[in-house]
Amino acid sequence: MAERGWPRHGLSIGLFEFRRTLRSLGRSKRQLIGGLAGSGLPTLGILIAWYFLRGNVPAGFNPADYAVAGMRGQVTVAWLFTIFLVAQRSGSIRPRIDAQSLMLTTVSTRSATVGLWVAETLRVLAYVGTPVILGALAITDLLGTPGVLLTVPLATVLFVASAVTVGSLCGYLAVLAVARIPFVARYKTWLAGSISLLVVAVVFGAQTVIDVDPLLEVLAYVPVGWLIDLAALGTAVQANATLAAVGAAVALGVVVAGGRAIELTTERFWYATPVSPAGTETPSHVGDEADGHWLDDALTAGLSPFPSPAFGPRPTARVATMTVLHTVRNPQRLTILMLPIFVALGPLLGSGVGADGVSVTVAIGAVALLSWLPGGVFALNPLGDQQAVLPTTLIAADPRALVHGIALAGFVYGGPLVVVLTVIAGVAASLSISTVVTLTALAAALAVIAAPICLAVGVILPRFSAISVGQADEVLPPRLSAVIASLALVTLPGGYLASLVVAPETAQTLLAGVVGWLPALVLELASSLLSLPLSGTSAWFAALGERITGVETATFQYGMTGLLATSGVILALAGYRYTVRTVRTFELA
């Protein structure tokens, strides 16, 4: 039963939680950089477009010649993607309100639920608010339509509020299933990862197997997509006022009905006693060193029914099993580590997938990103991941067994994924069988090379102190600098090697542009604008670009492939030796 004044209480809780989020940005470089990149880049793009179009709008441009009907399906896709992101956040980062015992004895469940909803809505609005408002101001200035200052923010608020409502409901239903169903509780990380991969596979497959236009036409009938008509009512662009009103009404209905469903779900979740992940079952047998079944122990049982990385000597296999268990039992850490993949996946699919099919860009990006995955997930913080047992590990464990075990965990679980997804990307891009086989072998080799590189970066840039991610105070992900450094060392040369296999002429021109023509252009601009004597240096870089393109394509392809492959092997061996030496000589402060 909700108390009197629950809207006011919920609003106060939401504003307080949102202010806490803003204050936390100053303490978390990861969140601050991510927020600035996600919101700042669109804002910068709008500012640049506004600057160049101001006073230069084409004379024949007439907004009345355009209609928003073709954009309704795209708005629905964006809405579904927002739901997916919010569901992940509410299910993993913020499933409960802070100080739950105090809050639920002070205010009703409805007030607490409204507070969480308000806070999450404000977070999303803060993320998209600046580019949306700036875009409305630019349209008003360029087209003289002040009505968008009202309709665009209104449509954005309804879009975000409805998406947050549905996403929060999905997230709470997921954590309720974890709290009530032993099977889901035990395999929550595997199920969450499988669902995420399934969503990506469905989206990718829908865009590659069928033409995307019919799919967007179907999604255009979802009423939330009609909010684009509401946003366009303030302009001369052709929009349907009736659909705009219906879309707004449906969005409000989703908020009201979804809010009630969230309240009922959180009541059952917050007041429930979580089930034991193991249920009432116990392992049928525990290994005994005497009979040789030393892998059938509690560690291996923790991964059941999934295979244990039981390869190599006993210490190596034990380290590999512990590494996998540590990863799968920390879903927040795994989510943070997968963020680079998800961030790069959107632009990669957007630029490489279209009505004409899949371009080779997707295959090249798959090789670059997937080769980093095994090492990036398991090997980027080898010392910090030991946590409380680090002193024991340094004294008792052989450094080579520790390094081999961490790398083995990535090979066993990441290797097959790298191979399968690379084959799928190559086939989807309509590459020849020989090219697909070559790319698959390249991705597997890069994954092997990436493991010691990530281990070396992890011991150079370790993290020993946990960070706060929502309500998960003991999350220990690798340092952001370690993630960036490993990505640069693995994905850039890996992607270029893949481009040498798929499109050597383009790779040759790209190298000429990066090391020759681009510096020449920058120096030439600096010379003309700042009156600096840089013309000679600019001409030298331009000539360098011409010399690169003048090399025969086959010679360039084999030469660069050999150079990059040799450099990668040398770097991997050096990283392995450095990691072993560092673990052997590491001293606790």
C-alpha positions as CSV (number, residue, x, y, z in Angstrom):
1,M,0.0,0.0,0.0
2,A,1.5,3.3,-1.1
3,E,1.7,6.1,1.4
4,R,0.4,9.6,0.9
5,G,2.7,11.8,-1.1
6,W,4.4,8.9,-2.8
7,P,5.0,10.9,-6.1
8,R,6.9,13.5,-4.1
9,H,8.9,10.9,-2.2
10,G,9.7,9.1,-5.4
11,L,10.8,12.3,-7.1
12,S,13.0,13.2,-4.1
13,I,14.7,9.8,-4.1
14,G,15.3,10.0,-7.9
15,L,16.8,13.4,-7.7
16,F,19.0,12.3,-4.9
17,E,20.2,9.2,-6.7
18,F,20.9,11.3,-9.9
19,R,23.0,13.8,-7.9
20,R,25.0,10.9,-6.5
21,T,25.6,9.7,-10.1
22,L,26.9,13.1,-11.1
23,R,29.2,13.3,-8.1
24,S,30.6,9.8,-8.9
25,L,31.7,10.9,-12.3
26,G,34.5,12.9,-10.7
27,R,35.8,9.8,-9.0
28,S,35.6,7.4,-12.0
29,K,37.6,8.2,-15.1
30,R,36.1,5.2,-16.9
31,Q,32.5,6.6,-16.5
32,L,33.6,10.2,-17.3
33,I,35.4,9.2,-20.5
34,G,32.6,7.0,-21.6
35,G,30.0,9.7,-21.0
36,L,32.0,12.4,-22.7
37,A,32.7,10.1,-25.7
38,G,29.1,9.0,-26.1
39,S,27.5,12.5,-25.7
40,G,30.4,14.7,-26.8
41,L,31.0,13.2,-30.2
42,P,27.4,13.7,-31.5
43,T,27.4,17.2,-29.9
44,L,30.7,18.0,-31.7
45,G,29.2,16.7,-35.0
46,I,26.1,18.9,-34.7
47,L,28.2,21.9,-33.9
48,I,30.4,21.4,-36.9
49,A,27.4,20.9,-39.2
50,W,25.7,23.9,-37.7
51,Y,28.8,26.0,-38.3
52,F,29.2,25.1,-42.0
53,L,25.4,25.2,-42.8
54,R,24.7,28.5,-41.1
55,G,24.0,30.9,-43.9
56,N,24.8,28.2,-46.5
57,V,21.6,26.3,-46.7
58,P,21.0,25.3,-50.4
59,A,18.6,27.7,-52.1
60,G,16.5,24.9,-53.4
61,F,16.1,23.1,-50.1
62,N,12.5,22.8,-49.0
63,P,11.6,20.8,-45.8
64,A,8.1,20.2,-47.1
65,D,9.6,17.9,-49.8
66,Y,10.6,15.4,-47.1
67,A,8.6,13.0,-44.9
68,V,9.4,11.2,-41.7
69,A,7.5,8.0,-42.7
70,G,10.7,6.3,-43.6
71,M,12.3,6.9,-40.2
72,R,9.6,5.4,-38.0
73,G,11.1,1.9,-38.2
74,Q,14.6,3.3,-37.3
75,V,13.2,5.0,-34.3
76,T,11.7,1.7,-33.1
77,V,15.0,0.0,-33.6
78,A,16.7,2.7,-31.4
79,W,13.9,2.2,-28.8
80,L,14.5,-1.5,-28.7
81,F,18.2,-1.0,-28.3
82,T,17.7,1.4,-25.5
83,I,15.5,-1.2,-23.7
84,F,18.3,-3.7,-24.1
85,L,20.9,-1.4,-22.5
86,V,18.6,-0.3,-19.7
87,A,17.6,-3.9,-18.9
88,Q,21.3,-4.8,-18.6
89,R,21.9,-1.9,-16.2
90,S,18.9,-2.5,-14.0
91,G,19.5,-6.2,-13.9
92,S,23.2,-6.1,-13.1
93,I,24.2,-2.7,-11.7
94,R,21.1,-1.4,-9.9
95,P,18.7,-4.2,-9.1
96,R,18.1,-2.8,-5.6
97,I,17.8,0.6,-4.0
98,D,20.7,1.6,-1.8
99,A,20.2,1.3,1.9
100,Q,17.3,-1.0,1.1
101,S,16.3,-2.0,4.7
102,L,16.1,1.7,5.7
103,M,14.3,2.8,2.6
104,L,11.7,0.1,2.6
105,T,10.8,0.8,6.3
106,T,10.6,4.5,5.6
107,V,8.7,4.7,2.3
108,S,6.6,2.3,0.3
109,T,7.9,0.0,-2.5
110,R,6.1,2.3,-5.0
111,S,8.1,5.3,-3.8
112,A,11.3,3.4,-4.0
113,T,10.5,2.1,-7.5
114,V,9.5,5.6,-8.7
115,G,12.8,6.9,-7.4
116,L,14.9,4.4,-9.2
117,W,12.9,5.0,-12.4
118,V,13.3,8.8,-12.1
119,A,17.0,8.4,-11.5
120,E,17.5,6.1,-14.5
121,T,15.4,8.3,-16.8
122,L,17.4,11.4,-15.8
123,R,20.7,9.5,-16.5
124,V,19.6,8.6,-20.0
125,L,18.3,12.2,-20.6
126,A,21.6,13.6,-19.4
127,Y,23.3,11.4,-21.9
128,V,21.2,12.4,-24.9
129,G,20.0,15.8,-23.7
130,T,22.8,18.0,-24.9
131,P,22.9,16.7,-28.6
132,V,19.1,16.8,-28.7
133,I,18.7,20.3,-27.5
134,L,21.6,21.5,-29.6
135,G,20.1,19.8,-32.6
136,A,16.7,21.6,-32.0
137,L,18.5,24.9,-31.7
138,A,20.4,24.3,-34.9
139,I,17.1,23.4,-36.8
140,T,15.5,26.5,-35.4
141,D,18.3,28.7,-36.5
142,L,18.8,27.1,-39.9
143,L,15.1,26.6,-40.9
144,G,13.4,29.3,-38.8
145,T,11.1,26.7,-37.0
146,P,11.0,27.5,-33.3
147,G,8.3,24.9,-32.8
148,V,11.0,22.1,-32.6
149,L,12.2,23.6,-29.3
150,L,9.0,22.2,-27.8
151,T,8.2,19.1,-30.0
152,V,11.7,17.6,-30.1
153,P,12.4,17.6,-26.3
154,L,8.8,16.4,-25.7
155,A,9.3,13.4,-28.1
156,T,12.7,12.7,-26.6
157,V,11.3,12.6,-23.0
158,L,8.5,10.2,-24.0
159,F,10.9,8.0,-26.0
160,V,13.3,7.8,-23.1
161,A,10.7,7.4,-20.4
162,S,8.9,4.5,-22.2
163,A,12.2,2.8,-23.0
164,V,13.5,3.0,-19.4
165,T,10.1,1.6,-18.1
166,V,10.2,-1.4,-20.4
167,G,14.0,-1.9,-19.9
168,S,13.7,-1.7,-16.1
169,L,10.8,-4.2,-16.1
170,C,12.9,-6.7,-18.2
171,G,15.9,-6.2,-15.9
172,Y,13.8,-6.8,-12.7
173,L,12.1,-9.8,-14.2
174,A,15.6,-11.3,-14.9
175,V,16.9,-10.7,-11.4
176,L,13.6,-12.1,-10.0
177,A,14.2,-15.3,-12.0
178,V,17.7,-15.5,-10.5
179,A,16.3,-15.1,-7.0
180,R,13.5,-17.7,-7.5
181,I,14.8,-20.4,-9.9
182,P,17.9,-22.4,-8.8
183,F,18.9,-23.3,-12.4
184,V,18.9,-19.6,-13.5
185,A,20.8,-18.6,-10.3
186,R,23.5,-21.1,-10.9
187,Y,24.1,-20.3,-14.6
188,K,23.1,-16.7,-14.6
189,T,26.4,-15.5,-16.2
190,W,26.2,-18.2,-19.0
191,L,22.5,-17.4,-19.6
192,A,23.1,-13.6,-19.7
193,G,26.0,-14.0,-22.1
194,S,24.0,-16.4,-24.3
195,I,21.1,-14.0,-24.4
196,S,23.4,-11.1,-25.4
197,L,25.0,-13.1,-28.1
198,L,21.6,-14.2,-29.3
199,V,20.4,-10.6,-29.5
200,V,23.5,-9.7,-31.6
201,A,23.1,-12.7,-33.8
202,V,19.4,-12.0,-34.4
203,V,20.1,-8.4,-35.3
204,F,23.1,-9.4,-37.5
205,G,21.3,-12.3,-39.1
206,A,18.2,-10.2,-39.8
207,Q,20.3,-7.7,-41.6
208,T,22.3,-10.2,-43.6
209,V,19.8,-12.9,-44.5
210,I,16.9,-10.6,-45.4
211,D,16.6,-7.2,-46.8
212,V,16.6,-4.6,-44.0
213,D,13.9,-2.4,-45.6
214,P,11.0,-4.8,-45.1
215,L,12.0,-5.3,-41.5
216,L,12.0,-1.5,-41.0
217,E,8.6,-1.3,-42.7
218,V,7.2,-3.8,-40.1
219,L,8.8,-2.0,-37.2
220,A,7.3,1.3,-38.5
221,Y,3.9,0.0,-37.2
222,V,5.1,0.1,-33.6
223,P,3.4,3.1,-32.1
224,V,6.5,4.3,-30.2
225,G,8.2,4.8,-33.6
226,W,5.5,7.4,-34.3
227,L,7.2,9.8,-31.9
228,I,9.3,10.9,-34.8
229,D,6.0,12.5,-36.2
230,L,5.7,14.3,-32.9
231,A,9.2,15.7,-33.1
232,A,8.6,16.8,-36.7
233,L,5.4,18.7,-36.0
234,G,7.4,21.8,-35.2
235,T,8.9,21.8,-38.7
236,A,7.6,21.9,-42.3
237,V,8.6,18.3,-42.8
238,Q,5.7,16.0,-43.7
239,A,4.4,14.4,-40.5
240,N,1.1,12.8,-39.4
241,A,-0.4,14.6,-36.4
242,T,-2.8,11.7,-35.6
243,L,0.0,9.2,-35.4
244,A,2.0,11.7,-33.3
245,A,-0.9,11.9,-30.8
246,V,-1.3,8.1,-30.7
247,G,2.4,7.5,-30.3
248,A,2.5,10.0,-27.4
249,A,-0.5,8.3,-25.8
250,V,0.9,4.9,-26.2
251,A,4.3,6.0,-24.7
252,L,2.4,7.4,-21.7
253,G,0.4,4.2,-21.3
254,V,3.6,2.2,-21.4
255,V,5.0,4.3,-18.6
256,V,1.9,3.9,-16.4
257,A,1.2,0.2,-17.0
258,G,4.9,-0.7,-17.0
259,G,5.4,1.3,-13.7
260,R,2.7,-0.8,-12.0
261,A,4.3,-4.0,-13.3
262,I,7.7,-2.9,-12.0
263,E,6.2,-2.2,-8.6
264,L,4.7,-5.7,-8.5
265,T,8.0,-7.3,-9.7
266,T,10.2,-5.4,-7.2
267,E,7.9,-6.4,-4.3
268,R,8.4,-10.0,-5.1
269,F,12.2,-9.5,-5.6
270,W,13.1,-7.2,-2.7
271,Y,11.2,-9.2,-0.1
272,A,12.1,-12.7,-1.4
273,T,14.7,-15.0,0.1
274,P,17.1,-15.9,-2.7
275,V,17.4,-19.6,-3.6
276,S,20.7,-21.4,-3.3
277,P,22.4,-21.6,-6.8
278,A,23.3,-25.2,-6.1
279,G,19.7,-26.1,-5.1
280,T,19.5,-29.3,-3.0
281,E,21.9,-31.2,-5.2
282,T,25.4,-32.1,-4.2
283,P,28.2,-33.4,-6.4
284,S,27.9,-37.1,-7.0
285,H,31.6,-37.6,-6.4
286,V,34.6,-35.6,-5.4
287,G,37.9,-36.3,-6.9
288,D,40.5,-38.3,-5.1
289,E,44.2,-38.0,-5.9
290,A,44.6,-41.6,-5.2
291,D,42.4,-42.8,-8.0
292,G,43.6,-40.1,-10.5
293,H,40.3,-38.2,-10.8
294,W,41.8,-35.0,-9.4
295,L,39.8,-32.8,-11.8
296,D,36.5,-34.0,-10.4
297,D,36.6,-31.7,-7.4
298,A,34.7,-28.6,-6.3
299,L,36.3,-26.4,-8.9
300,T,35.3,-28.5,-11.8
301,A,31.9,-29.1,-10.3
302,G,31.5,-25.3,-10.2
303,L,31.7,-25.2,-14.0
304,S,29.5,-28.2,-14.6
305,P,27.9,-28.9,-17.1
306,F,30.3,-26.8,-19.1
307,P,33.7,-28.3,-19.8
308,S,36.7,-27.6,-17.6
309,P,40.0,-26.5,-19.2
310,A,41.6,-29.8,-18.2
311,F,44.7,-29.7,-20.3
312,G,48.3,-29.8,-19.4
313,P,49.9,-30.3,-15.9
314,R,47.7,-30.2,-12.8
315,P,48.8,-26.7,-11.6
316,T,48.1,-25.2,-15.1
317,A,44.7,-26.8,-15.3
318,R,43.8,-25.7,-11.8
319,V,44.8,-22.1,-12.5
320,A,42.7,-22.2,-15.7
321,T,39.7,-23.5,-13.9
322,M,40.0,-20.8,-11.2
323,T,40.4,-18.1,-13.8
324,V,37.2,-19.2,-15.6
325,L,35.3,-19.5,-12.3
326,H,36.4,-16.0,-11.2
327,T,35.2,-14.6,-14.5
328,V,31.8,-16.2,-14.7
329,R,31.0,-15.5,-11.1
330,N,31.6,-11.8,-11.6
331,P,29.1,-10.7,-14.3
332,Q,29.7,-7.0,-13.6
333,R,33.4,-7.5,-14.4
334,L,32.6,-9.4,-17.5
335,T,30.1,-6.7,-18.6
336,I,32.8,-4.0,-18.2
337,L,35.3,-6.1,-20.2
338,M,32.9,-6.7,-23.0
339,L,32.1,-2.9,-23.4
340,P,34.8,-2.3,-26.0
341,I,33.2,-5.1,-28.1
342,F,29.7,-3.7,-27.8
343,V,30.9,-0.1,-28.4
344,A,32.7,-1.1,-31.6
345,L,29.9,-3.5,-32.7
346,G,27.4,-0.7,-33.4
347,P,29.5,1.4,-35.8
348,L,30.9,-1.8,-37.4
349,L,27.5,-3.2,-38.2
350,G,26.2,0.2,-39.2
351,S,29.0,0.8,-41.7
352,G,29.4,-2.7,-42.9
353,V,25.8,-4.0,-43.2
354,G,23.3,-2.6,-45.6
355,A,20.6,-3.5,-48.1
356,D,23.3,-4.8,-50.4
357,G,24.6,-7.3,-47.8
358,V,27.7,-7.4,-45.6
359,S,30.9,-5.7,-46.7
360,V,34.4,-7.0,-46.0
361,T,34.7,-4.4,-43.3
362,V,32.7,-6.7,-41.0
363,A,35.1,-9.6,-41.6
364,I,38.1,-7.4,-41.0
365,G,36.6,-5.9,-37.8
366,A,35.6,-9.4,-36.6
367,V,39.2,-10.6,-36.9
368,A,40.5,-7.5,-35.1
369,L,38.1,-7.6,-32.2
370,L,37.7,-11.3,-31.7
371,S,41.4,-11.9,-31.6
372,W,41.6,-9.6,-28.5
373,L,38.7,-11.2,-26.8
374,P,40.3,-14.3,-25.1
375,G,43.2,-12.3,-23.7
376,G,41.2,-9.2,-22.9
377,V,38.6,-11.1,-20.8
378,F,40.9,-13.4,-18.9
379,A,44.5,-12.0,-18.9
380,L,44.4,-8.2,-18.4
381,N,44.9,-8.2,-14.6
382,P,46.7,-11.5,-13.7
383,L,48.0,-10.2,-10.3
384,G,45.0,-8.2,-9.2
385,D,42.6,-11.0,-10.0
386,Q,44.3,-13.1,-7.3
387,Q,42.9,-10.6,-4.7
388,A,43.3,-12.0,-1.1
389,V,45.2,-15.1,-2.2
390,L,47.9,-13.1,-4.0
391,P,50.6,-13.6,-1.3
392,T,49.9,-17.4,-1.3
393,T,50.0,-17.4,-5.2
394,L,53.4,-15.6,-5.2
395,I,54.9,-18.0,-2.7
396,A,53.4,-21.4,-3.8
397,A,52.6,-21.1,-7.5
398,D,55.1,-21.5,-10.3
399,P,55.0,-18.3,-12.4
400,R,55.0,-20.3,-15.6
401,A,52.0,-22.4,-14.5
402,L,50.2,-19.2,-13.5
403,V,50.8,-17.6,-16.9
404,H,50.0,-20.8,-18.8
405,G,46.8,-21.4,-16.9
406,I,45.5,-17.9,-17.5
407,A,46.3,-18.1,-21.2
408,L,44.7,-21.7,-21.3
409,A,41.4,-20.4,-20.0
410,G,41.2,-17.9,-22.9
411,F,42.1,-20.6,-25.4
412,V,39.6,-23.1,-24.2
413,Y,36.6,-20.8,-24.0
414,G,37.6,-18.0,-26.3
415,G,39.3,-20.0,-29.1
416,P,36.2,-21.8,-30.4
417,L,34.2,-18.6,-30.3
418,V,36.9,-16.8,-32.3
419,V,36.9,-19.5,-35.0
420,V,33.1,-19.8,-35.3
421,L,32.4,-16.1,-35.4
422,T,35.2,-15.4,-37.9
423,V,33.8,-18.1,-40.2
424,I,30.3,-16.6,-39.9
425,A,31.6,-13.1,-40.6
426,G,33.6,-14.3,-43.6
427,V,30.7,-16.3,-45.1
428,A,28.3,-13.4,-44.5
429,A,30.7,-11.1,-46.4
430,S,30.5,-13.4,-49.4
431,L,34.3,-14.1,-49.3
432,S,35.8,-17.1,-51.0
433,I,36.4,-20.3,-49.1
434,S,40.2,-19.9,-49.2
435,T,39.9,-16.3,-47.9
436,V,37.6,-17.4,-45.1
437,V,40.0,-20.2,-44.1
438,T,42.9,-17.7,-44.2
439,L,41.1,-15.2,-42.0
440,T,40.1,-17.9,-39.6
441,A,43.7,-19.1,-39.2
442,L,44.8,-15.5,-38.9
443,A,42.2,-14.8,-36.1
444,A,43.3,-18.0,-34.2
445,A,47.0,-17.1,-34.5
446,L,46.3,-13.5,-33.4
447,A,44.4,-14.8,-30.3
448,V,47.4,-16.9,-29.4
449,I,49.7,-13.9,-29.8
450,A,47.3,-11.6,-28.0
451,A,47.3,-13.6,-24.7
452,P,50.9,-12.9,-23.7
453,I,50.6,-9.3,-24.8
454,C,47.5,-8.8,-22.6
455,L,49.3,-10.6,-19.7
456,A,52.3,-8.2,-20.1
457,V,50.1,-5.1,-20.2
458,G,48.2,-6.5,-17.2
459,V,51.3,-6.8,-15.0
460,I,52.6,-3.4,-16.2
461,L,49.2,-1.7,-15.4
462,P,47.7,-3.8,-12.6
463,R,44.6,-2.9,-10.5
464,F,44.4,-4.1,-6.9
465,S,41.6,-2.0,-5.5
466,A,37.9,-2.7,-6.3
467,I,35.7,0.0,-7.8
468,S,32.1,0.8,-7.3
469,V,29.7,-0.1,-10.2
470,G,26.2,0.7,-9.1
471,Q,25.6,-1.5,-6.0
472,A,28.4,-3.9,-6.8
473,D,31.2,-2.6,-4.5
474,E,33.7,-5.4,-5.1
475,V,34.1,-5.3,-8.8
476,L,37.8,-5.5,-9.9
477,P,38.1,-4.9,-13.6
478,P,41.4,-4.2,-15.4
479,R,42.5,-0.6,-15.6
480,L,41.0,1.5,-18.4
481,S,44.6,2.3,-19.6
482,A,45.3,-1.5,-19.8
483,V,42.2,-2.1,-21.9
484,I,43.1,0.8,-24.2
485,A,46.8,-0.3,-24.5
486,S,46.0,-3.9,-25.2
487,L,43.3,-3.0,-27.8
488,A,45.8,-0.8,-29.6
489,L,48.5,-3.4,-29.6
490,V,46.2,-6.2,-30.8
491,T,43.3,-4.8,-32.8
492,L,45.2,-2.3,-34.9
493,P,47.8,-4.6,-36.4
494,G,45.3,-7.5,-36.4
495,G,42.8,-5.5,-38.4
496,Y,45.5,-4.3,-40.8
497,L,46.7,-7.9,-41.3
498,A,43.1,-8.9,-42.1
499,S,42.8,-6.1,-44.6
500,L,46.0,-7.3,-46.3
501,V,44.3,-10.6,-46.8
502,V,41.0,-9.3,-48.0
503,A,41.8,-6.1,-49.8
504,P,45.6,-5.5,-50.2
505,E,45.2,-2.6,-52.5
506,T,43.1,-0.7,-50.0
507,A,45.5,-1.6,-47.2
508,Q,48.4,-0.2,-49.2
509,T,46.5,3.1,-49.9
510,L,45.5,3.3,-46.3
511,L,49.1,3.0,-45.1
512,A,50.2,5.6,-47.6
513,G,47.5,8.0,-46.4
514,V,48.2,7.5,-42.7
515,V,52.0,7.8,-42.8
516,G,52.4,10.0,-45.9
517,W,49.5,12.1,-47.2
518,L,47.8,12.9,-43.9
519,P,50.9,14.3,-42.2
520,A,51.6,16.2,-45.5
521,L,48.1,17.7,-45.4
522,V,48.4,18.7,-41.7
523,L,51.9,20.2,-42.2
524,E,50.7,22.1,-45.3
525,L,47.7,23.6,-43.4
526,A,50.0,24.5,-40.5
527,S,52.4,26.1,-43.0
528,S,49.7,28.2,-44.7
529,L,47.8,29.2,-41.6
530,L,50.6,29.7,-39.1
531,S,53.3,30.8,-41.6
532,L,55.7,28.1,-40.5
533,P,58.5,26.9,-42.8
534,L,57.1,23.3,-43.1
535,S,56.6,23.1,-46.9
536,G,59.7,21.0,-47.4
537,T,58.7,18.5,-44.7
538,S,55.2,18.3,-46.1
539,A,56.6,17.5,-49.6
540,W,58.7,14.7,-48.1
541,F,55.7,13.1,-46.5
542,A,53.7,13.4,-49.7
543,A,56.6,11.7,-51.6
544,L,56.6,9.0,-49.0
545,G,53.0,8.3,-49.6
546,E,53.6,8.1,-53.3
547,R,56.6,5.7,-52.8
548,I,54.3,3.4,-50.8
549,T,51.7,3.3,-53.5
550,G,54.4,2.7,-56.1
551,V,55.4,-0.6,-54.6
552,E,53.9,-3.7,-56.4
553,T,50.8,-4.8,-54.6
554,A,51.9,-8.5,-54.2
555,T,55.3,-7.4,-52.9
556,F,53.7,-5.0,-50.4
557,Q,51.2,-7.6,-49.3
558,Y,53.7,-10.3,-48.5
559,G,56.3,-7.9,-47.1
560,M,53.9,-6.2,-44.7
561,T,52.4,-9.5,-43.6
562,G,55.8,-10.9,-42.8
563,L,56.8,-7.7,-41.0
564,L,53.7,-7.6,-38.9
565,A,53.7,-11.3,-38.2
566,T,57.3,-11.3,-37.1
567,S,56.8,-8.2,-34.9
568,G,53.8,-9.8,-33.3
569,V,55.6,-13.0,-32.5
570,I,58.6,-11.1,-31.0
571,L,56.3,-8.9,-29.0
572,A,54.4,-12.0,-27.7
573,L,57.6,-13.8,-26.7
574,A,58.9,-10.7,-25.0
575,G,55.6,-10.2,-23.2
576,Y,55.6,-13.8,-22.0
577,R,59.1,-13.6,-20.6
578,Y,58.4,-10.2,-19.0
579,T,55.2,-11.5,-17.3
580,V,57.0,-14.6,-15.9
581,R,59.9,-12.5,-14.6
582,T,57.5,-9.9,-13.1
583,V,55.4,-12.6,-11.3
584,R,58.6,-14.3,-10.0
585,T,60.1,-11.1,-8.6
586,F,56.9,-9.3,-7.6
587,E,56.9,-8.0,-4.1
588,L,53.9,-6.8,-2.1
589,A,54.1,-3.2,-0.8
